[in-house]
Amino acid sequence: MPVASTLNSRRVMLPVDQNEGSKRAVQWYMDHVWQKNDYVLLVHVFKSSILPMFANYDTDGTAMGGIEIWQSQFDDAQEAARAVIEEYKAILESKKVPYLTIARPGAPGQEICNIANDHNADLIVMGSRGLGMLSRTVLGSVSDYVVHNAYLPVTVVPPDEE
């Protein structure tokens, strides 16, 4: 039920991906935070490979056309993003929650903060994969980045205890 936001709406951003943490965060939002006047920004940021400057060559020396390969990979990433968004749209539509979907390439943490700012979000609710301290330090954590760089409240839903 994508509709335009109203002046009295609270804009809540739900950054999602295919991980269980996102599913848990969306369900937590629906169970604990959702209000009838909420307007949801359903966001998926996907990684895209860098556009090649030079053509790649096959083993026989034939140019494989770097841009064609890149375009194919980008198209695949966009299609995967659509599939992720569709899963969460069904949850929102079942509760008749108005939403706007946004899928774009980029660095997830940075883009989530940019989109929140561009769309004047009031709150971000997102999941966490439950990385340990060492993994977060080495790999980085999208939720850590957003908590430290967004200029609005961020709720991070932790993983289930096992």
Residue frames relative to the residue before (quaternion, step in Angstrom):
aa qw qx qy qz dx dy dz
M 1.0000 0.0000 0.0000 0.0000 0.00 0.00 0.00
P 0.0453 0.8182 -0.5702 0.0578 3.56 0.56 1.09
V 0.1300 0.7724 -0.6106 0.1171 3.54 -0.74 1.08
A 0.6226 -0.5368 0.4086 0.3965 3.53 -1.27 0.31
S 0.5147 -0.6343 0.4875 0.3083 3.53 -1.09 0.75
T 0.2971 -0.7361 0.5742 0.2002 3.55 -1.15 0.56
L 0.6803 -0.5069 0.3450 0.4014 3.55 -1.25 0.36
N 0.7201 0.4403 -0.2476 0.4757 3.59 1.07 -0.67
S 0.5051 0.6669 -0.4140 0.3587 3.58 1.25 0.09
R 0.3202 -0.6617 0.6358 0.2355 3.48 -1.27 0.57
R 0.2562 -0.7775 0.5588 0.1324 3.59 -0.72 1.07
V 0.0454 -0.8049 0.5904 -0.0377 3.53 -0.50 1.27
M 0.2339 -0.7744 0.5745 0.1248 3.55 -0.75 1.07
L 0.0886 -0.7633 0.6392 0.0290 3.52 -1.02 0.97
P 0.1355 -0.7809 0.6049 0.0765 3.62 -0.18 1.22
V 0.0340 -0.8324 0.5521 -0.0321 3.59 -0.70 1.05
D 0.0110 -0.7426 0.6681 0.0454 3.49 -1.37 0.42
Q 0.7056 -0.4790 0.3155 0.4160 3.58 -1.23 -0.19
N 0.5248 0.6591 -0.4030 0.3573 3.63 1.24 -0.01
E 0.6455 -0.5382 0.3921 0.3741 3.53 -1.26 0.51
G 0.5835 0.6021 -0.3703 0.3997 3.60 1.07 -0.67
S 0.6523 0.5026 -0.3117 0.4740 3.59 1.02 -0.76
K 0.6424 0.5191 -0.3243 0.4612 3.56 0.95 -0.85
R 0.6553 0.5116 -0.3024 0.4663 3.55 0.97 -0.89
A 0.6601 0.5154 -0.3054 0.4532 3.60 0.97 -0.89
V 0.6517 0.4988 -0.3224 0.4717 3.61 0.92 -0.82
Q 0.6602 0.4919 -0.3120 0.4743 3.58 0.93 -0.85
W 0.6332 0.5232 -0.3274 0.4669 3.60 1.00 -0.82
Y 0.6251 0.5284 -0.3317 0.4690 3.57 0.97 -0.84
M 0.6854 0.4870 -0.2941 0.4545 3.59 0.80 -0.98
D 0.7155 0.4659 -0.2525 0.4553 3.61 0.98 -0.83
H 0.8339 0.2812 -0.0871 0.4668 3.59 0.96 -0.86
V 0.7923 0.3337 -0.1446 0.4899 3.60 1.04 -0.63
W 0.5724 0.6480 -0.3754 0.3339 3.57 1.01 -0.83
Q 0.0548 -0.7548 0.6535 0.0113 3.52 -1.10 0.92
K 0.6587 -0.5645 0.3320 0.3705 3.57 -1.11 0.67
N 0.7309 0.4171 -0.2612 0.4728 3.61 1.03 -0.60
D 0.3982 0.7308 -0.4722 0.2906 3.63 1.24 0.19
Y 0.1441 -0.7221 0.6709 0.0873 3.48 -1.28 0.67
V 0.2171 -0.8244 0.5162 0.0816 3.59 -0.53 1.19
L 0.2140 -0.7061 0.6619 0.1326 3.50 -1.13 0.86
L 0.1266 -0.7989 0.5874 0.0270 3.56 -0.32 1.29
V 0.0169 -0.8567 0.5092 -0.0810 3.55 -0.24 1.34
H 0.0110 0.7583 -0.6519 0.0030 3.54 -1.06 0.84
V 0.1074 -0.7746 0.6221 0.0378 3.56 -0.77 1.09
F 0.0972 -0.8116 0.5757 0.0235 3.54 -0.71 1.09
K 0.4802 -0.6562 0.5029 0.2930 3.50 -1.19 0.65
S 0.1059 -0.7748 0.6222 0.0363 3.51 -1.06 0.82
S 0.4771 -0.6584 0.4910 0.3127 3.54 -0.99 0.77
I 0.5733 -0.5962 0.4458 0.3423 3.54 -1.23 0.52
L 0.5222 -0.6300 0.4776 0.3198 3.54 -1.00 0.85
P 0.3961 -0.7475 0.4770 0.2384 3.61 -0.62 1.08
M 0.3948 -0.7107 0.5344 0.2313 3.54 -1.14 0.71
F 0.7759 0.2465 -0.1171 0.5688 3.56 1.19 -0.54
A 0.5455 -0.6029 0.4657 0.3493 3.57 -1.20 0.50
N 0.3728 -0.6776 0.5815 0.2525 3.54 -1.20 0.59
Y 0.2622 -0.7699 0.5631 0.1464 3.55 -1.15 0.59
D 0.4455 -0.6724 0.5302 0.2613 3.51 -1.06 0.87
T 0.7099 -0.4679 0.3107 0.4250 3.60 -1.26 0.23
D 0.6927 0.4488 -0.2873 0.4860 3.61 1.13 -0.48
G 0.6138 -0.5892 0.3360 0.4039 3.58 1.27 0.20
T 0.4950 0.6498 -0.4299 0.3846 3.59 1.28 0.06
A 0.4538 -0.6729 0.5105 0.2841 3.56 -0.90 0.92
M 0.2836 -0.7847 0.5330 0.1401 3.57 -0.84 1.01
G 0.4667 -0.7026 0.4425 0.3046 3.61 1.20 0.03
G 0.2463 -0.8242 0.4966 0.1157 3.55 0.18 1.30
I 0.6692 0.5066 -0.3165 0.4420 3.56 0.92 -0.83
E 0.6331 0.5263 -0.3359 0.4576 3.60 1.03 -0.71
I 0.6382 0.5067 -0.3213 0.4824 3.57 1.01 -0.81
W 0.6521 0.5122 -0.3151 0.4618 3.57 0.91 -0.93
Q 0.6577 0.5118 -0.3152 0.4540 3.61 0.88 -0.92
S 0.6433 0.5181 -0.3217 0.4629 3.57 0.98 -0.80
Q 0.6615 0.4932 -0.3003 0.4785 3.60 0.96 -0.87
F 0.6461 0.5161 -0.3159 0.4652 3.57 0.99 -0.82
D 0.6433 0.5178 -0.3147 0.4680 3.59 0.96 -0.86
D 0.6407 0.5181 -0.3162 0.4702 3.59 1.00 -0.84
A 0.6533 0.5102 -0.3075 0.4673 3.59 0.98 -0.87
Q 0.6436 0.5112 -0.3207 0.4708 3.61 1.00 -0.78
E 0.6531 0.5061 -0.3156 0.4665 3.58 0.96 -0.81
A 0.6381 0.5081 -0.3233 0.4798 3.60 1.00 -0.78
A 0.6255 0.5334 -0.3286 0.4650 3.60 1.06 -0.77
R 0.6343 0.5269 -0.3283 0.4607 3.59 0.97 -0.82
A 0.6511 0.5200 -0.3125 0.4561 3.57 0.98 -0.87
V 0.6305 0.5205 -0.3301 0.4718 3.60 1.00 -0.80
I 0.6719 0.5065 -0.2936 0.4536 3.57 0.84 -1.01
E 0.6358 0.5579 -0.3340 0.4159 3.61 0.91 -0.89
E 0.6259 0.5524 -0.3361 0.4360 3.58 0.98 -0.84
Y 0.7287 0.4249 -0.2382 0.4814 3.58 0.90 -0.93
K 0.5599 0.5877 -0.3888 0.4359 3.59 1.13 -0.54
A 0.6316 0.5497 -0.3343 0.4326 3.57 0.97 -0.83
I 0.6328 0.5231 -0.3311 0.4651 3.60 1.00 -0.78
L 0.6900 0.4786 -0.2833 0.4632 3.58 0.84 -0.98
E 0.6629 0.5110 -0.3080 0.4524 3.58 0.94 -0.86
S 0.6203 0.5508 -0.3512 0.4342 3.60 1.04 -0.69
K 0.7280 0.3704 -0.2177 0.5342 3.59 1.18 -0.55
K 0.4202 -0.7328 0.4332 0.3141 3.58 1.35 0.09
V 0.3095 0.7421 -0.5203 0.2876 3.56 1.01 0.90
P 0.3764 -0.7190 0.5281 0.2500 3.63 -0.72 0.96
Y 0.0245 0.8203 -0.5668 0.0728 3.57 -0.95 0.86
L 0.2023 -0.6995 0.6650 0.1661 3.46 -1.46 0.22
T 0.2300 -0.7723 0.5733 0.1484 3.59 -0.87 0.90
I 0.0395 -0.7705 0.6362 -0.0048 3.52 -1.08 0.84
A 0.0596 0.7632 -0.6405 0.0610 3.57 -0.80 1.05
R 0.1773 0.7860 -0.5747 0.1432 3.54 -0.72 1.05
P 0.5167 -0.6340 0.4696 0.3325 3.56 -1.20 0.46
G 0.4246 0.7054 -0.5169 0.2343 3.54 -1.26 0.39
A 0.6466 -0.4432 0.4208 0.4565 3.51 -1.38 -0.27
P 0.4960 -0.7232 0.3766 0.2985 3.60 -0.42 1.17
G 0.6911 0.4822 -0.3084 0.4413 3.63 0.68 -0.96
Q 0.6792 0.4991 -0.2799 0.4597 3.54 0.87 -1.00
E 0.6902 0.4791 -0.2849 0.4614 3.59 0.88 -0.92
I 0.6051 0.5422 -0.3620 0.4570 3.60 1.03 -0.70
C 0.6619 0.4917 -0.3026 0.4782 3.59 0.93 -0.87
N 0.6508 0.5181 -0.3156 0.4566 3.61 0.95 -0.84
I 0.6747 0.4883 -0.2973 0.4668 3.58 0.88 -0.94
A 0.6225 0.5380 -0.3401 0.4554 3.59 0.98 -0.82
N 0.6706 0.4896 -0.2873 0.4775 3.55 0.96 -0.87
D 0.6757 0.5147 -0.2931 0.4390 3.59 0.85 -1.00
H 0.7716 0.3412 -0.1664 0.5104 3.60 1.04 -0.78
N 0.4318 -0.7394 0.4335 0.2809 3.57 1.28 0.33
A 0.1049 0.8163 -0.5563 0.1149 3.57 0.86 0.97
D 0.3705 -0.7300 0.5379 0.2015 3.54 -1.16 0.70
L 0.7925 0.0369 0.0364 0.6077 3.57 1.19 -0.61
I 0.1640 -0.7358 0.6453 0.1233 3.54 -1.20 0.64
V 0.0492 -0.7576 0.6504 0.0261 3.57 -0.95 0.92
M 0.1195 0.8088 -0.5599 0.1343 3.55 -0.59 1.16
G 0.4870 -0.6688 0.4869 0.2800 3.52 -1.26 0.43
S 0.2741 -0.7163 0.6150 0.1833 3.48 -1.39 0.19
R 0.4369 -0.7026 0.4971 0.2615 3.55 -1.03 0.77
G 0.4562 -0.7055 0.4395 0.3177 3.58 1.23 -0.24
L 0.2044 0.7891 -0.5479 0.1877 3.56 1.02 0.76
G 0.4715 -0.6445 0.5167 0.3087 3.55 -1.11 0.64
M 0.7197 -0.4522 0.2991 0.4337 3.56 -1.29 0.24
L 0.6648 0.5021 -0.3173 0.4531 3.61 0.90 -0.85
S 0.6638 0.5007 -0.3077 0.4626 3.60 0.88 -0.89
R 0.6402 0.5184 -0.3252 0.4644 3.59 0.99 -0.84
T 0.6584 0.5133 -0.3081 0.4562 3.57 0.99 -0.85
V 0.7236 0.4361 -0.2443 0.4760 3.58 0.88 -0.95
L 0.7842 0.3483 -0.1704 0.4845 3.59 0.76 -1.06
G 0.3955 -0.6833 0.5079 0.3447 3.54 1.09 -0.63
S 0.1938 -0.7714 0.5975 0.1023 3.55 -1.18 0.51
V 0.4620 -0.6841 0.4912 0.2780 3.54 -0.80 1.02
S 0.6719 0.4962 -0.3178 0.4488 3.60 0.86 -0.89
D 0.6181 0.5268 -0.3479 0.4685 3.63 1.01 -0.70
Y 0.6442 0.5225 -0.3240 0.4550 3.57 0.93 -0.90
V 0.6860 0.4886 -0.2896 0.4548 3.58 0.83 -1.00
V 0.6349 0.5330 -0.3365 0.4467 3.60 0.91 -0.86
H 0.7556 0.4089 -0.2129 0.4653 3.58 0.92 -0.88
N 0.7777 0.3612 -0.1827 0.4810 3.62 1.16 -0.35
A 0.5945 0.5445 -0.3832 0.4508 3.61 1.18 -0.20
Y 0.3148 -0.7512 0.5538 0.1728 3.55 -1.06 0.76
L 0.6443 0.4229 -0.3480 0.5337 3.54 0.90 1.00
P 0.6550 -0.5084 0.3544 0.4324 3.61 -1.16 0.29
V 0.0993 -0.7721 0.6273 0.0235 3.53 -1.09 0.88
T 0.1235 -0.7632 0.6302 0.0712 3.56 -0.86 0.95
V 0.1238 -0.7756 0.6170 0.0495 3.56 -0.77 1.08
V 0.2496 -0.7666 0.5795 0.1194 3.54 -0.63 1.19
P 0.3417 -0.7733 0.4961 0.1977 3.59 -0.55 1.14
P 0.5998 -0.5464 0.4212 0.4054 3.59 -1.23 0.27
D 0.6125 -0.5304 0.4266 0.4020 3.55 -1.26 0.36
E 0.4824 -0.6311 0.5112 0.3280 3.55 -1.14 0.61
E 0.1819 -0.7900 0.5759 0.1053 3.54 -0.99 0.78
